[in-house]
Amino acid sequence: MNHLQKVPLLASRAFSSSCRHLKNKVPEAQKLFQEDNGLPVHIKGGSRDVLLYRATMTLTVVGTCYSLYLLLVASMPHKKA
């Protein structure tokens, strides 16, 4: 029964970050995204965010158009030979 009492301690040691000291970057990101510079929130991260946004929008539009095309093709009657 004594070994069951040690499980929480061992689990906390396994997931602790005492061997690595990572800097908390959240306050800097909050300042960046909360400043009022007239940009939408999905573009405030810089050129990488702009590129990801445009790629996502392009894939969405192309996928929608292709789906509508396939729906149109599927709705047409087949020609009998």
N, C-alpha and C positions, 0 to 999 in steps of 0.2 A: 504494500500500500504506500510505502514511502516513495517509491519510484514514480508513482502517479502525481505526487505533489511537486516533483521536479520538472514536469512537462512544461508548464507555462514559463518557467525560468529558461529552460533550454530553447523553447520556441522564440522567446524574445532575444536571446543571444544569437540565434541563427539569422534573424531578420534585422538585427541592429546594424547601423551604419557607422559603428565606431572605428572600423578600419579605414573608411573613406570619409573625408569631410567634404561634403558637397555644399556649394554656395546656393542659397535660396534665391532663385531668379524671379519669383512670383511678384514681389513689389515693383521691380523694374518693368515687368510686362504689364502690370496694372496701370502704371503711370503712362506707358505707351498707348494702351488702348483706351484710357479714360480722357486723354487730352483732346481738346476740341480743336481739330485742325480741318474740319470740313470733309474728311474722308469717311467712307463707310467702314464699318468695323472689319469686314472681310478683306480690306485692302490695307489696313493700317500696319500690317506686319512687314511691308516692304515689297520688293520686286518678286520675291519668291511667292508671296501670297497672291500677287497679281497674276503671276504665271499659272499657279494652281487654279485660281478662280476661272481664268479664261479657258484653260484646258477642260475643266469640269463643265463649263457652259457649252463649249464646242462639242464635247462628247454627248451631252444631254440633247442638244439640238439635232445632231447627226443621228443619234439613236432614235429619237422621236420621229424624224422624217423617214428613216429606214423602216420603222415599225408601221407607219402609215402606208408606205409603199407596199410592204408585204401584205398588209390587210387588204389593200386594193387588188393586188394580184390574186389573193386567195378568194376574193369575192367574185371574180370574173369566171364565167363558165368555161370549162375546158373544151377545146376544139376536138371533134370526133374525126378520126382519120378514115 
